[in-house]
């Protein structure tokens, strides 16, 4: 029969294909089986060797509340809420025909984290089946089944990688690097995980594209100030004296390494823009010339000269014949000898 038929046959009888996960089991089967006969066991070949088990019993809590099982992607995950060291946990799993869990991608990480949080609450730490081969090589990561894997190389600044949701990579795994728009890859665009648990190339760098140092020309511009020649850099234009920009006088370094076309012109200023008239005068434009209407008290082309007032003569009021003179008192000799007469006249 085929392997699938053998698995189903064992399942119908309440069991599953034998799991050969240690030397003791291997020796037992070899000593008790007929040599030369082809026999199926519970291992499935492929990129990753997996053991088949009875998944129907892989769910829910047991009488022992410290144990929890759940089925995920065809594998049975069993959680033991017991405090122990990593070596003890690994041995315990192997004695039960399993191994410490391998977390090879982000979805498996999220699944295990959520399951632990729901069943046992927050604040607990769990052993998994990964370990560093050497403290001096933190990127050399191995699983308990001796399959080497490379650590997460991360993403370049201003870039990404594919796949993006894997935290560990087995040997032979390949990733591709990309840079965002406006940035160029400096280095290799791909990397492969090697048997020694290291990547064959360094992570590349995404550098901003550069624009030339000569910007687009605009008439009547006095100078151009470039803040940066890298992608998203800005060039600021200054119009010549007597001219003014009619829009934002800037140009930008674009993702394709060229400067954007300046969307402005330097317009000639009208004569009255510089306020050539003084002392509150009103300025009027006449093409390239101007006139000033002076306020009171000022004169001149620009109304910059104060007007002077001539002196006035004092007014006179002659005495009229109809006016009444003052009264004068006098004393005169009397007509009689030795006598004086006192009186007034008008």
C-alpha positions in Angstrom: 0.0 0.0 0.0 1.0 3.7 -0.3 2.0 5.9 2.6 -1.3 7.7 2.8 -3.1 4.3 2.8 -0.8 3.1 5.6 -1.5 6.3 7.7 -5.2 6.0 7.2 -5.1 2.3 8.2 -3.4 3.1 11.4 -5.8 5.9 12.1 -8.8 3.7 11.6 -7.3 1.3 14.2 -7.0 4.1 16.7 -3.2 4.8 16.2 -0.8 6.4 13.9 2.3 5.5 12.0 5.4 4.9 14.2 7.5 7.9 15.1 11.2 7.1 15.1 12.8 10.0 16.9 15.5 8.4 19.0 18.1 5.6 18.8 16.2 3.4 21.2 13.1 3.3 19.0 15.2 2.8 15.9 17.0 -0.2 17.4 13.8 -1.7 18.6 12.1 -1.6 15.2 15.2 -2.8 13.5 15.5 -5.8 15.9 11.9 -6.7 15.6 11.1 -6.2 11.9 11.9 -8.5 9.0 15.0 -7.1 7.2 14.4 -6.4 3.5 10.7 -5.6 3.8 9.5 -2.1 2.9 7.7 -0.5 5.8 6.1 2.8 6.2 6.9 5.0 9.3 5.3 8.3 10.3 7.9 10.6 8.7 7.1 12.6 5.5 10.0 13.5 3.3 10.4 16.9 1.7 12.2 20.2 2.4 11.3 19.8 6.1 11.1 16.4 7.7 7.9 16.1 9.7 6.4 13.3 11.8 2.8 12.3 11.4 0.7 12.0 14.5 -2.9 11.5 15.6 -4.2 15.0 15.1 -7.8 14.2 16.3 -6.6 14.1 19.9 -4.7 17.4 19.5 -7.1 20.0 21.0 -8.2 21.4 24.3 -7.1 21.1 27.9 -6.6 17.9 29.8 -7.3 17.1 33.4 -3.9 18.5 34.1 -4.5 22.2 33.6 -0.8 22.7 33.1 -1.0 21.0 29.7 -2.7 22.4 26.6 -2.7 21.0 23.0 -3.8 22.7 19.8 -3.6 21.8 16.1 -1.9 24.3 13.7 -1.0 23.7 10.1 -1.2 19.9 10.6 1.2 19.9 13.6 0.2 19.3 17.2 1.5 22.0 19.5 1.5 21.0 23.2 2.1 23.6 25.9 3.5 22.6 29.4 3.1 25.3 32.0 6.0 23.9 34.1 9.2 25.7 35.1 12.3 24.0 33.7 15.5 24.7 31.9 15.8 24.5 28.1 17.7 21.2 28.1 15.1 19.6 30.3 12.3 20.9 28.1 13.9 19.5 25.0 14.5 16.1 26.5 10.9 16.0 27.8 9.6 16.6 24.3 11.9 14.1 22.7 10.8 11.4 25.2 7.2 12.0 24.2 8.1 11.6 20.5 8.2 15.3 19.7 10.6 18.2 19.8 10.6 21.8 21.0 8.5 24.0 18.7 10.2 25.5 15.6 8.9 29.0 14.7 9.9 29.6 11.1 7.6 32.5 10.2 5.7 35.4 11.6 2.3 33.7 11.4 3.5 30.8 13.5 4.9 33.3 16.0 1.6 35.2 16.2 -0.3 31.9 16.6 1.8 30.7 19.5 1.8 34.0 21.2 -2.0 34.4 21.0 -2.6 30.8 22.1 -0.4 31.2 25.2 -2.0 34.5 26.1 -5.5 33.2 25.8 -5.0 30.0 27.7 -2.3 30.9 30.3 -2.5 34.7 30.4 0.3 37.3 30.0 3.7 37.4 31.6 4.9 33.9 30.9 8.0 32.8 29.1 8.3 29.6 27.0 11.1 27.6 25.6 11.2 27.0 21.8 13.5 24.7 19.8 16.0 27.3 18.6 19.5 27.9 19.9 22.6 29.8 19.0 25.5 27.6 17.9 28.1 30.0 19.2 27.7 33.2 21.4 30.2 34.9 19.2 28.0 34.4 16.2 24.5 35.6 17.1 23.3 35.3 13.6 24.1 31.5 13.5 20.8 30.0 14.6 20.0 26.3 14.7 16.9 24.3 15.5 17.0 21.2 17.8 16.6 18.9 14.7 20.1 20.2 13.7 18.8 22.0 10.7 20.8 25.3 10.5 18.9 28.5 9.9 19.9 32.1 9.5 18.6 34.9 11.7 16.5 37.7 10.4 18.8 40.1 8.4 16.3 42.9 8.7 15.4 45.4 6.0 17.6 48.2 4.6 16.8 51.7 5.5 14.5 53.2 2.8 13.9 49.6 1.4 12.2 46.2 2.0 12.8 42.5 1.5 10.8 39.5 0.2 9.5 37.5 2.0 8.8 40.1 4.7 7.0 37.9 7.4 9.7 35.3 8.2 11.8 35.5 11.3 14.2 32.6 10.7 15.4 31.0 7.4 16.6 27.5 6.8 19.7 26.8 4.7 19.1 27.4 1.0 16.4 30.0 1.7 16.7 33.1 -0.5 15.5 36.7 0.1 15.3 39.6 -2.3 16.0 43.2 -1.4 14.3 46.2 -2.9 14.7 50.0 -2.4 11.9 52.5 -2.3 11.4 55.0 -5.2 14.1 57.5 -5.3 16.8 55.2 -3.8 19.3 52.8 -5.4 20.6 49.5 -4.1 24.3 49.5 -3.2 25.3 45.9 -2.8 23.7 42.6 -3.7 20.0 42.5 -4.3 19.7 38.9 -2.9 21.0 36.7 -0.1 21.0 33.0 0.5 21.1 31.2 3.9 24.2 28.8 4.0 24.7 25.6 5.9 26.8 27.3 8.5 23.8 29.5 9.5 25.1 32.6 7.9 24.0 34.7 4.9 26.2 34.6 1.9 26.1 38.4 1.4 25.7 41.4 3.6 22.5 43.4 3.7 22.7 46.1 1.0 22.3 49.9 1.5 19.6 52.0 -0.2 21.2 55.3 -1.1 19.3 58.3 -2.4 19.6 59.1 -6.1 21.6 62.3 -6.9 20.7 65.2 -9.1 23.3 67.2 -11.2 24.7 70.4 -9.7 23.3 72.5 -12.5 19.6 73.4 -12.1 17.2 74.6 -14.7 17.7 78.2 -15.9 15.1 81.0 -15.4 15.4 84.5 -16.9 16.2 87.4 -14.6 17.5 85.2 -11.7 20.4 86.5 -9.7 21.4 83.2 -8.0 20.3 79.7 -7.0 20.8 78.1 -3.5 20.7 74.3 -3.5 20.0 72.8 -0.1 20.8 69.2 -1.2 21.5 67.4 -4.5 20.0 64.2 -3.1 16.5 62.9 -3.8 13.9 65.4 -2.4 16.6 68.2 -2.2 15.4 71.7 -2.9 16.9 74.5 -5.1 15.7 78.1 -4.2 15.9 80.8 -6.8 16.4 84.6 -6.1 15.3 87.1 -8.7 17.5 90.0 -9.8 16.9 93.5 -8.3 13.8 95.1 -9.8 12.1 91.6 -10.3 9.8 89.6 -8.2 8.7 85.8 -8.6 5.1 85.3 -9.5 5.0 81.8 -7.8 7.1 79.7 -5.4 10.7 80.0 -6.8 11.8 76.5 -6.1 12.8 73.2 -7.9 13.0 69.7 -6.5 15.4 66.8 -7.0 13.1 64.0 -8.4 13.3 60.2 -8.0 14.7 59.9 -11.6 17.7 62.0 -10.7 16.5 65.2 -12.5 15.4 68.6 -11.2 11.8 69.5 -11.6 10.9 72.4 -14.0 10.6 75.7 -12.0 7.0 76.8 -12.2 7.6 80.5 -11.8 8.9 83.6 -13.7 10.7 86.7 -12.4 8.4 89.6 -13.2 9.6 93.2 -13.7 8.4 95.3 -10.7 6.1 98.4 -11.4 7.7 101.7 -10.5 5.3 102.4 -7.6 6.3 99.0 -6.0 9.3 100.6 -4.4 7.2 103.5 -3.1 9.1 106.3 -4.8 6.8 109.1 -3.5 7.3 110.6 -0.1 5.3 112.4 2.6 2.0 110.6 2.1 1.9 111.2 -1.7 -0.1 109.0 -4.0 1.9 107.1 -6.7 0.5 106.3 -10.1 2.1 103.8 -12.6 2.5 104.8 -16.2 4.2 101.8 -17.9 7.8 102.3 -16.9 7.3 105.7 -15.3 5.3 107.1 -12.4 3.8 110.3 -11.1 3.4 111.5 -7.5 0.3 113.5 -6.3 1.6 115.4 -3.3 -0.2 115.9 -0.1 -0.7 119.5 1.2 2.4 121.3 2.1 4.8 119.4 -0.2 6.0 119.7 -3.7 8.6 118.2 -6.1 8.8 115.2 -8.4 8.7 112.8 -5.4 6.9 115.3 -3.1 10.0 115.5 -1.0 10.2 119.3 -0.7 8.2 121.3 1.9 6.4 124.4 0.7 7.4 127.9 2.4 4.6 130.5 3.3 5.4 134.3 2.6 5.2 136.8 5.6 2.0 138.9 5.9 1.8 142.7 6.7 -0.2 143.8 9.8 -3.6 145.2 9.2 -4.3 149.0 9.9 -7.6 150.5 11.3 -7.7 154.4 10.5 -9.8 156.6 12.7 -13.2 157.5 11.1 -14.8 160.9 11.3 -17.8 159.4 13.0 -15.8 158.0 15.9 -16.0 159.7 19.2 -12.7 161.0 20.6 -11.7 160.6 24.1 -12.7 163.3 26.6 -10.0 165.6 27.7 -10.0 167.6 31.0 -8.3 171.0 31.2 -7.9 174.1 33.4 -7.8 177.6 32.0 -7.4 181.0 33.5 -10.6 182.8 34.4 -11.5 185.9 32.6 -11.4 187.7 36.0 -8.0 188.6 37.2 -6.7 185.9 39.6 -9.4 183.4 38.7 -9.2 180.0 37.0 -12.0 178.1 35.2 -12.2 174.3 35.2 -14.1 172.3 32.5 -14.1 169.6 29.8 -14.3 169.7 26.0 -15.0 167.2 23.3 
